[in-house]
Amino acid sequence: MGIKRRHWALTAAPLALALLAVSGCESTPHARAKPAAAPSTPVAGVCAKPAAGPAKAPAGAVTVDPAVVGDLAAKTNNSPPNTTFWLRPGKHRLDPDRYAQVIPKKGDSYLGAPGAVLDGRKKNQYAFGGTARDVTIRYLTVQGFVAPRDEGVVNHDSADGWVIEHTTIQNNSGAGLMAGARQRVRASCLRDNGQYGMNAYKATGRISGLVVEGNEIVGNNTDDWERRQEGCGCTGGIKFWAVNGADVRGNWVHDNRGAGLWADTNNNDFRIEDNVLEANDGAALIYETSYNAVIRGNTIRRNNWVEGRRYADRGDTFPFATVYLSESGGEPRIRARTDKIEIYRNVLENNWSGITLWENADRFCNSPANTSSGDCTLLVKNTHRCAQPAIATAPLYADCRWKTQWVDIHGNRFVLDKSVVDCTVKCDRMAVLANYGTYPDWSPYQGERVAEAITGKQHNRWHDNVYVGPWKFVAHDPSRILDFEQWQGTPYQQDAGSTFRAQDGG
């Protein structure tokens, strides 16, 4: 896909929501967090107890026999559109050719009986592909497929209108699941896949109307792609690319290697609400070069222990965050259900650092430093317009860069006990900052212009939050580390109406 994550290092519930108890956890400086026990809030713990499918074939359904290799693909090919297929209990297999797969027709439905498994046996790359719309998969386990990096096993070709419910997609290479427009993924287990649980990416056109609800997304990126190709930006529980309209709610996203949820490059109009995001090695949530989102009512705990510590051990001074907004903000010219990024009524507990708002001064359309290579903002269709002399004046001076602006952070509870996180420094920061602009030599954003804008001119605001623990605050650049009084005082004037209790613990 040619989209790479930049290096983190700098270059030249209502407030009344009861605080959840931390699961008993132990940590050594470089260990991964132990898998979490099921949260005490209502959440989708579906992997341990998946819902059972119909024990008998529904009326009119075509029965698929696991004893016949390739039976599912053959019967799909020989049946008309809108056929329902019922897979008997047992392991179903495709032909041994690596490209063998099921190619549904429009409106086809696949129902698994209790114990029905479609197994790629590490021979087949894809389970379900093709461009047919409105396909449904329910009560089926899909495992053992070996999709290449950036490709997926279920809905390989990102067809539109698919419904994935009560389905377990596990132990595959690549992404367990791709996404198309109007896709619904509900009450499913996306577990232990090599790259992503789901890769919401469509090669042509944008994805809109995506719903991800009530799923358990756990243990993904088993192939550890960020270590194999540092900076690839190609891992996480779910990765979203250019999705216009998504509801991500009521999911349990935990123990993924890397980020839990990561929206990267020209996403817009997200609602991320009522999820439990915990014990992910990296950030719970990254919202990068994207627009307009509501992030509310989430429980976010024990994230970023592995990656945050790794960067701190390297001596990196960047405030490596658990909720990380990178070049992302509100933009009223782009149609959405909100015209800002609003982060409220969340509980963040014992993560490695808190929320960082960041803007890379050197990252903009047509810049060699733009790691979303070839992409431009949603405000400029022709990337080549972003060049001198036009980029130095309005409107392109503003429109050629993704801006972290109109971010409203309020009504959250931030709790940090360093004895739980097992850290002494660099795990206690809330931040709004940018780097010193240096590159390329024709950039109109050189010097401190972007740092001054994100800190004081782009309407980024914390207020009416509760802090418990030894929090510090970073403004403008990594060298400006503030206490709570300095953060609230002139010139920053952040966290009006907020309360602060400095001792560790909650």
Secondary structure, 3 states (H helix, E strand, C coil): CCCCCCCCCCCCCCCCCCCCCCCCCCCCCCCCCCCCCCCCCCCCCCCCCCCCCCCCCCCCCEEECCCCCCHHHHHHHHCCCCCEEEECCEEECCCCCCCCCECCCCCCEEEECCCEEEECCCCCCCCECCCCCCCEEECCEEECCECCCCCEEECCCCCCCCEEECCEEECCECEEEECCCCCEEECCEEECCCCEEEEECCCCCCEEEEEEECCEEECCCCCCHHHHCCCCCCCEEEEECCEEEEEEECCEEECCCCCCEEEECCCEEEEEECCEEECCCCCCEEEECCEEEEEECCEEECCCHHHHHHHHHCCCCCCCCCEEEECCECCCCCCCCCCCEEEECCEEECCCCCEEEEECCCCCCCCCCCCCCCCCCCCCCCHHHCCCCHHHCCCHHHHCCCCCCCEEEECCEEECCHHHHCCCCCCCEEEEEECCECCCCCCCCCECHHHHHHHHCCCCEEECCEEECCCEEEEECCCCEECHHHHHCCCCCCCECCEEECCCCC
